[in-house]
Amino acid sequence: MSTTNNINASSLSVGDSLPKFELPITSRLVVSSAIATQDFQDVHHDKAAAQDKGTPDIFMNILSSNGFVGRYLTDWAGPGSRIKNIKFNLGAPNHPGDTMVMTGEVAELNQEGEYTIAKIEFRGKNGMGNHVSGSALLQLAKEGA
């Protein structure tokens, strides 16, 4: 879903939908993203240890979930955007073999000086339900940047 262009704030309206992004959840993704975030908890890389703790398989860690939310938002808004604030709740775990489908909607548009701030409501859903849901404030690139 990545973009090399910045979203044009003047073309946005409250209620606009962000494009859907599908992230296949693989064992490699879960393990490598946990290691990349320095999270060596066994439930993120050892299936037997995860099962001993009552879950059917390894699962994605919180920092990885946050990173993929950030990627979704900034891929949509473009390289000139900045995440100013993000709030989210975790729900159903992301296990290998599933797909997390990210969706979002423009909830508010406000002007802060020369920048437009977009409040985005987002959701990442897998086969078990919502994995992550929340909102973020994105500072969009200046017009023409």
mmCIF file of the C-alpha atoms, coordinates in Angstrom:
data_MODEL
# 
_entry.id   MODEL 
# 
loop_
_atom_site.group_PDB 
_atom_site.id 
_atom_site.type_symbol 
_atom_site.label_atom_id 
_atom_site.label_alt_id 
_atom_site.label_comp_id 
_atom_site.label_asym_id 
_atom_site.label_entity_id 
_atom_site.label_seq_id 
_atom_site.pdbx_PDB_ins_code 
_atom_site.Cartn_x 
_atom_site.Cartn_y 
_atom_site.Cartn_z 
_atom_site.occupancy 
_atom_site.B_iso_or_equiv 
_atom_site.pdbx_formal_charge 
_atom_site.auth_seq_id 
_atom_site.auth_comp_id 
_atom_site.auth_asym_id 
_atom_site.auth_atom_id 
_atom_site.pdbx_PDB_model_num 
ATOM 1   C CA . MET A 1 1   ? 0.000   0.000   0.000  1.00 0.00 ? 1   MET A CA 1 
ATOM 2   C CA . SER A 1 2   ? 2.966   2.329   0.146  1.00 0.00 ? 2   SER A CA 1 
ATOM 3   C CA . THR A 1 3   ? 2.811   5.688   -1.548 1.00 0.00 ? 3   THR A CA 1 
ATOM 4   C CA . THR A 1 4   ? 5.406   8.179   -2.678 1.00 0.00 ? 4   THR A CA 1 
ATOM 5   C CA . ASN A 1 5   ? 2.908   11.034  -2.761 1.00 0.00 ? 5   ASN A CA 1 
ATOM 6   C CA . ASN A 1 6   ? 1.486   12.981  0.126  1.00 0.00 ? 6   ASN A CA 1 
ATOM 7   C CA . ILE A 1 7   ? -2.261  13.067  0.709  1.00 0.00 ? 7   ILE A CA 1 
ATOM 8   C CA . ASN A 1 8   ? -3.697  16.379  -0.422 1.00 0.00 ? 8   ASN A CA 1 
ATOM 9   C CA . ALA A 1 9   ? -5.549  17.664  2.662  1.00 0.00 ? 9   ALA A CA 1 
ATOM 10  C CA . SER A 1 10  ? -7.851  19.856  0.575  1.00 0.00 ? 10  SER A CA 1 
ATOM 11  C CA . SER A 1 11  ? -9.203  16.731  -1.145 1.00 0.00 ? 11  SER A CA 1 
ATOM 12  C CA . LEU A 1 12  ? -10.108 15.004  2.150  1.00 0.00 ? 12  LEU A CA 1 
ATOM 13  C CA . SER A 1 13  ? -13.476 15.007  3.887  1.00 0.00 ? 13  SER A CA 1 
ATOM 14  C CA . VAL A 1 14  ? -14.649 13.644  7.200  1.00 0.00 ? 14  VAL A CA 1 
ATOM 15  C CA . GLY A 1 15  ? -15.973 10.146  6.546  1.00 0.00 ? 15  GLY A CA 1 
ATOM 16  C CA . ASP A 1 16  ? -13.481 9.323   3.786  1.00 0.00 ? 16  ASP A CA 1 
ATOM 17  C CA . SER A 1 17  ? -12.225 5.748   3.970  1.00 0.00 ? 17  SER A CA 1 
ATOM 18  C CA . LEU A 1 18  ? -8.576  4.779   3.851  1.00 0.00 ? 18  LEU A CA 1 
ATOM 19  C CA . PRO A 1 19  ? -7.716  1.935   1.495  1.00 0.00 ? 19  PRO A CA 1 
ATOM 20  C CA . LYS A 1 20  ? -7.842  -1.551  2.943  1.00 0.00 ? 20  LYS A CA 1 
ATOM 21  C CA . PHE A 1 21  ? -4.468  -3.159  3.693  1.00 0.00 ? 21  PHE A CA 1 
ATOM 22  C CA . GLU A 1 22  ? -4.099  -6.922  4.188  1.00 0.00 ? 22  GLU A CA 1 
ATOM 23  C CA . LEU A 1 23  ? -1.156  -8.207  6.226  1.00 0.00 ? 23  LEU A CA 1 
ATOM 24  C CA . PRO A 1 24  ? -0.679  -12.002 6.095  1.00 0.00 ? 24  PRO A CA 1 
ATOM 25  C CA . ILE A 1 25  ? 0.420   -13.199 9.544  1.00 0.00 ? 25  ILE A CA 1 
ATOM 26  C CA . THR A 1 26  ? 3.231   -15.730 9.211  1.00 0.00 ? 26  THR A CA 1 
ATOM 27  C CA . SER A 1 27  ? 5.470   -17.344 11.801 1.00 0.00 ? 27  SER A CA 1 
ATOM 28  C CA . ARG A 1 28  ? 8.418   -15.539 10.234 1.00 0.00 ? 28  ARG A CA 1 
ATOM 29  C CA . LEU A 1 29  ? 6.649   -12.166 10.576 1.00 0.00 ? 29  LEU A CA 1 
ATOM 30  C CA . VAL A 1 30  ? 5.708   -12.776 14.227 1.00 0.00 ? 30  VAL A CA 1 
ATOM 31  C CA . VAL A 1 31  ? 9.189   -13.985 15.220 1.00 0.00 ? 31  VAL A CA 1 
ATOM 32  C CA . SER A 1 32  ? 11.203  -11.438 13.248 1.00 0.00 ? 32  SER A CA 1 
ATOM 33  C CA . SER A 1 33  ? 9.123   -8.449  14.337 1.00 0.00 ? 33  SER A CA 1 
ATOM 34  C CA . ALA A 1 34  ? 9.343   -9.548  17.995 1.00 0.00 ? 34  ALA A CA 1 
ATOM 35  C CA . ILE A 1 35  ? 13.120  -9.852  17.719 1.00 0.00 ? 35  ILE A CA 1 
ATOM 36  C CA . ALA A 1 36  ? 13.332  -6.499  15.907 1.00 0.00 ? 36  ALA A CA 1 
ATOM 37  C CA . THR A 1 37  ? 11.563  -4.878  18.873 1.00 0.00 ? 37  THR A CA 1 
ATOM 38  C CA . GLN A 1 38  ? 13.872  -6.639  21.360 1.00 0.00 ? 38  GLN A CA 1 
ATOM 39  C CA . ASP A 1 39  ? 10.987  -8.734  22.723 1.00 0.00 ? 39  ASP A CA 1 
ATOM 40  C CA . PHE A 1 40  ? 12.346  -12.187 23.493 1.00 0.00 ? 40  PHE A CA 1 
ATOM 41  C CA . GLN A 1 41  ? 9.267   -13.425 25.375 1.00 0.00 ? 41  GLN A CA 1 
ATOM 42  C CA . ASP A 1 42  ? 8.854   -17.085 24.430 1.00 0.00 ? 42  ASP A CA 1 
ATOM 43  C CA . VAL A 1 43  ? 5.187   -16.735 23.386 1.00 0.00 ? 43  VAL A CA 1 
ATOM 44  C CA . HIS A 1 44  ? 6.374   -14.752 20.341 1.00 0.00 ? 44  HIS A CA 1 
ATOM 45  C CA . HIS A 1 45  ? 8.792   -17.392 18.984 1.00 0.00 ? 45  HIS A CA 1 
ATOM 46  C CA . ASP A 1 46  ? 8.251   -20.779 20.648 1.00 0.00 ? 46  ASP A CA 1 
ATOM 47  C CA . LYS A 1 47  ? 4.994   -22.550 19.714 1.00 0.00 ? 47  LYS A CA 1 
ATOM 48  C CA . ALA A 1 48  ? 5.268   -25.152 22.481 1.00 0.00 ? 48  ALA A CA 1 
ATOM 49  C CA . ALA A 1 49  ? 5.858   -22.467 25.125 1.00 0.00 ? 49  ALA A CA 1 
ATOM 50  C CA . ALA A 1 50  ? 2.901   -20.471 23.788 1.00 0.00 ? 50  ALA A CA 1 
ATOM 51  C CA . GLN A 1 51  ? 0.698   -23.579 23.922 1.00 0.00 ? 51  GLN A CA 1 
ATOM 52  C CA . ASP A 1 52  ? 1.860   -24.271 27.499 1.00 0.00 ? 52  ASP A CA 1 
ATOM 53  C CA . LYS A 1 53  ? 0.544   -20.807 28.359 1.00 0.00 ? 53  LYS A CA 1 
ATOM 54  C CA . GLY A 1 54  ? -2.883  -21.580 26.841 1.00 0.00 ? 54  GLY A CA 1 
ATOM 55  C CA . THR A 1 55  ? -2.698  -20.127 23.346 1.00 0.00 ? 55  THR A CA 1 
ATOM 56  C CA . PRO A 1 56  ? -2.833  -22.242 20.168 1.00 0.00 ? 56  PRO A CA 1 
ATOM 57  C CA . ASP A 1 57  ? 0.325   -20.761 18.623 1.00 0.00 ? 57  ASP A CA 1 
ATOM 58  C CA . ILE A 1 58  ? 2.825   -17.918 18.870 1.00 0.00 ? 58  ILE A CA 1 
ATOM 59  C CA . PHE A 1 59  ? 1.310   -14.445 18.531 1.00 0.00 ? 59  PHE A CA 1 
ATOM 60  C CA . MET A 1 60  ? 2.308   -10.919 17.517 1.00 0.00 ? 60  MET A CA 1 
ATOM 61  C CA . ASN A 1 61  ? 3.658   -8.608  20.212 1.00 0.00 ? 61  ASN A CA 1 
ATOM 62  C CA . ILE A 1 62  ? 2.305   -5.152  21.044 1.00 0.00 ? 62  ILE A CA 1 
ATOM 63  C CA . LEU A 1 63  ? 5.224   -3.199  19.580 1.00 0.00 ? 63  LEU A CA 1 
ATOM 64  C CA . SER A 1 64  ? 4.836   -4.984  16.248 1.00 0.00 ? 64  SER A CA 1 
ATOM 65  C CA . SER A 1 65  ? 1.112   -4.255  16.193 1.00 0.00 ? 65  SER A CA 1 
ATOM 66  C CA . ASN A 1 66  ? 1.854   -0.580  16.862 1.00 0.00 ? 66  ASN A CA 1 
ATOM 67  C CA . GLY A 1 67  ? 4.478   -0.554  14.119 1.00 0.00 ? 67  GLY A CA 1 
ATOM 68  C CA . PHE A 1 68  ? 2.105   -2.034  11.546 1.00 0.00 ? 68  PHE A CA 1 
ATOM 69  C CA . VAL A 1 69  ? -0.584  0.501   12.495 1.00 0.00 ? 69  VAL A CA 1 
ATOM 70  C CA . GLY A 1 70  ? 1.975   3.287   11.999 1.00 0.00 ? 70  GLY A CA 1 
ATOM 71  C CA . ARG A 1 71  ? 2.982   1.842   8.642  1.00 0.00 ? 71  ARG A CA 1 
ATOM 72  C CA . TYR A 1 72  ? -0.652  1.676   7.538  1.00 0.00 ? 72  TYR A CA 1 
ATOM 73  C CA . LEU A 1 73  ? -1.271  5.305   8.462  1.00 0.00 ? 73  LEU A CA 1 
ATOM 74  C CA . THR A 1 74  ? 1.903   6.803   7.014  1.00 0.00 ? 74  THR A CA 1 
ATOM 75  C CA . ASP A 1 75  ? 1.770   4.675   3.843  1.00 0.00 ? 75  ASP A CA 1 
ATOM 76  C CA . TRP A 1 76  ? -1.637  6.247   3.238  1.00 0.00 ? 76  TRP A CA 1 
ATOM 77  C CA . ALA A 1 77  ? -0.755  9.823   4.225  1.00 0.00 ? 77  ALA A CA 1 
ATOM 78  C CA . GLY A 1 78  ? 2.641   9.905   2.519  1.00 0.00 ? 78  GLY A CA 1 
ATOM 79  C CA . PRO A 1 79  ? 6.250   10.567  3.506  1.00 0.00 ? 79  PRO A CA 1 
ATOM 80  C CA . GLY A 1 80  ? 5.588   14.198  4.517  1.00 0.00 ? 80  GLY A CA 1 
ATOM 81  C CA . SER A 1 81  ? 3.121   13.138  7.225  1.00 0.00 ? 81  SER A CA 1 
ATOM 82  C CA . ARG A 1 82  ? 3.858   12.723  10.923 1.00 0.00 ? 82  ARG A CA 1 
ATOM 83  C CA . ILE A 1 83  ? 2.022   10.735  13.589 1.00 0.00 ? 83  ILE A CA 1 
ATOM 84  C CA . LYS A 1 84  ? 1.360   13.211  16.386 1.00 0.00 ? 84  LYS A CA 1 
ATOM 85  C CA . ASN A 1 85  ? -0.597  10.901  18.709 1.00 0.00 ? 85  ASN A CA 1 
ATOM 86  C CA . ILE A 1 86  ? -1.836  7.342   18.632 1.00 0.00 ? 86  ILE A CA 1 
ATOM 87  C CA . LYS A 1 87  ? -4.164  5.468   20.973 1.00 0.00 ? 87  LYS A CA 1 
ATOM 88  C CA . PHE A 1 88  ? -5.176  1.858   20.510 1.00 0.00 ? 88  PHE A CA 1 
ATOM 89  C CA . ASN A 1 89  ? -6.649  -1.174  22.204 1.00 0.00 ? 89  ASN A CA 1 
ATOM 90  C CA . LEU A 1 90  ? -5.630  -4.747  21.579 1.00 0.00 ? 90  LEU A CA 1 
ATOM 91  C CA . GLY A 1 91  ? -8.136  -7.535  21.166 1.00 0.00 ? 91  GLY A CA 1 
ATOM 92  C CA . ALA A 1 92  ? -7.850  -10.893 19.421 1.00 0.00 ? 92  ALA A CA 1 
ATOM 93  C CA . PRO A 1 93  ? -4.246  -12.073 18.977 1.00 0.00 ? 93  PRO A CA 1 
ATOM 94  C CA . ASN A 1 94  ? -2.606  -12.249 15.556 1.00 0.00 ? 94  ASN A CA 1 
ATOM 95  C CA . HIS A 1 95  ? -1.595  -15.902 15.030 1.00 0.00 ? 95  HIS A CA 1 
ATOM 96  C CA . PRO A 1 96  ? 0.288   -17.356 12.047 1.00 0.00 ? 96  PRO A CA 1 
ATOM 97  C CA . GLY A 1 97  ? -2.008  -18.496 9.269  1.00 0.00 ? 97  GLY A CA 1 
ATOM 98  C CA . ASP A 1 98  ? -4.400  -15.562 9.649  1.00 0.00 ? 98  ASP A CA 1 
ATOM 99  C CA . THR A 1 99  ? -4.548  -12.184 7.901  1.00 0.00 ? 99  THR A CA 1 
ATOM 100 C CA . MET A 1 100 ? -4.962  -8.812  9.604  1.00 0.00 ? 100 MET A CA 1 
ATOM 101 C CA . VAL A 1 101 ? -7.069  -6.471  7.487  1.00 0.00 ? 101 VAL A CA 1 
ATOM 102 C CA . MET A 1 102 ? -6.457  -2.802  8.275  1.00 0.00 ? 102 MET A CA 1 
ATOM 103 C CA . THR A 1 103 ? -9.176  -0.227  7.562  1.00 0.00 ? 103 THR A CA 1 
ATOM 104 C CA . GLY A 1 104 ? -9.579  3.385   8.563  1.00 0.00 ? 104 GLY A CA 1 
ATOM 105 C CA . GLU A 1 105 ? -11.712 6.475   8.242  1.00 0.00 ? 105 GLU A CA 1 
ATOM 106 C CA . VAL A 1 106 ? -11.117 10.211  8.493  1.00 0.00 ? 106 VAL A CA 1 
ATOM 107 C CA . ALA A 1 107 ? -12.963 11.218  11.687 1.00 0.00 ? 107 ALA A CA 1 
ATOM 108 C CA . GLU A 1 108 ? -11.891 14.877  11.958 1.00 0.00 ? 108 GLU A CA 1 
ATOM 109 C CA . LEU A 1 109 ? -9.912  17.481  10.032 1.00 0.00 ? 109 LEU A CA 1 
ATOM 110 C CA . ASN A 1 110 ? -8.471  20.489  11.846 1.00 0.00 ? 110 ASN A CA 1 
ATOM 111 C CA . GLN A 1 111 ? -6.074  23.261  10.956 1.00 0.00 ? 111 GLN A CA 1 
ATOM 112 C CA . GLU A 1 112 ? -3.056  23.869  13.222 1.00 0.00 ? 112 GLU A CA 1 
ATOM 113 C CA . GLY A 1 113 ? -1.170  26.799  11.782 1.00 0.00 ? 113 GLY A CA 1 
ATOM 114 C CA . GLU A 1 114 ? -0.005  25.814  8.311  1.00 0.00 ? 114 GLU A CA 1 
ATOM 115 C CA . TYR A 1 115 ? -0.715  22.094  8.837  1.00 0.00 ? 115 TYR A CA 1 
ATOM 116 C CA . THR A 1 116 ? -3.843  19.995  8.592  1.00 0.00 ? 116 THR A CA 1 
ATOM 117 C CA . ILE A 1 117 ? -4.301  17.482  11.402 1.00 0.00 ? 117 ILE A CA 1 
ATOM 118 C CA . ALA A 1 118 ? -6.386  14.442  10.466 1.00 0.00 ? 118 ALA A CA 1 
ATOM 119 C CA . LYS A 1 119 ? -7.892  12.261  13.163 1.00 0.00 ? 119 LYS A CA 1 
ATOM 120 C CA . ILE A 1 120 ? -8.070  8.728   11.814 1.00 0.00 ? 120 ILE A CA 1 
ATOM 121 C CA . GLU A 1 121 ? -10.137 5.964   13.383 1.00 0.00 ? 121 GLU A CA 1 
ATOM 122 C CA . PHE A 1 122 ? -8.601  2.618   12.445 1.00 0.00 ? 122 PHE A CA 1 
ATOM 123 C CA . ARG A 1 123 ? -9.111  -1.097  12.923 1.00 0.00 ? 123 ARG A CA 1 
ATOM 124 C CA . GLY A 1 124 ? -7.035  -4.192  12.256 1.00 0.00 ? 124 GLY A CA 1 
ATOM 125 C CA . LYS A 1 125 ? -9.259  -7.253  12.128 1.00 0.00 ? 125 LYS A CA 1 
ATOM 126 C CA . ASN A 1 126 ? -8.329  -10.934 11.848 1.00 0.00 ? 126 ASN A CA 1 
ATOM 127 C CA . GLY A 1 127 ? -10.402 -14.124 11.730 1.00 0.00 ? 127 GLY A CA 1 
ATOM 128 C CA . MET A 1 128 ? -11.060 -13.962 15.477 1.00 0.00 ? 128 MET A CA 1 
ATOM 129 C CA . GLY A 1 129 ? -12.174 -10.308 15.561 1.00 0.00 ? 129 GLY A CA 1 
ATOM 130 C CA . ASN A 1 130 ? -10.495 -6.959  16.122 1.00 0.00 ? 130 ASN A CA 1 
ATOM 131 C CA . HIS A 1 131 ? -6.788  -7.321  16.794 1.00 0.00 ? 131 HIS A CA 1 
ATOM 132 C CA . VAL A 1 132 ? -6.236  -3.588  17.185 1.00 0.00 ? 132 VAL A CA 1 
ATOM 133 C CA . SER A 1 133 ? -8.539  -0.562  17.118 1.00 0.00 ? 133 SER A CA 1 
ATOM 134 C CA . GLY A 1 134 ? -8.058  3.060   17.956 1.00 0.00 ? 134 GLY A CA 1 
ATOM 135 C CA . SER A 1 135 ? -7.389  6.536   16.678 1.00 0.00 ? 135 SER A CA 1 
ATOM 136 C CA . ALA A 1 136 ? -4.419  8.591   15.592 1.00 0.00 ? 136 ALA A CA 1 
ATOM 137 C CA . LEU A 1 137 ? -3.689  12.236  14.892 1.00 0.00 ? 137 LEU A CA 1 
ATOM 138 C CA . LEU A 1 138 ? -1.679  12.701  11.711 1.00 0.00 ? 138 LEU A CA 1 
ATOM 139 C CA . GLN A 1 139 ? -0.029  15.932  10.717 1.00 0.00 ? 139 GLN A CA 1 
ATOM 140 C CA . LEU A 1 140 ? -0.378  15.951  6.955  1.00 0.00 ? 140 LEU A CA 1 
ATOM 141 C CA . ALA A 1 141 ? 2.259   17.380  4.649  1.00 0.00 ? 141 ALA A CA 1 
ATOM 142 C CA . LYS A 1 142 ? 1.884   21.010  3.632  1.00 0.00 ? 142 LYS A CA 1 
ATOM 143 C CA . GLU A 1 143 ? -0.051  21.515  0.423  1.00 0.00 ? 143 GLU A CA 1 
ATOM 144 C CA . GLY A 1 144 ? 2.219   21.176  -2.585 1.00 0.00 ? 144 GLY A CA 1 
ATOM 145 C CA . ALA A 1 145 ? 5.023   19.507  -0.611 1.00 0.00 ? 145 ALA A CA 1 
# 
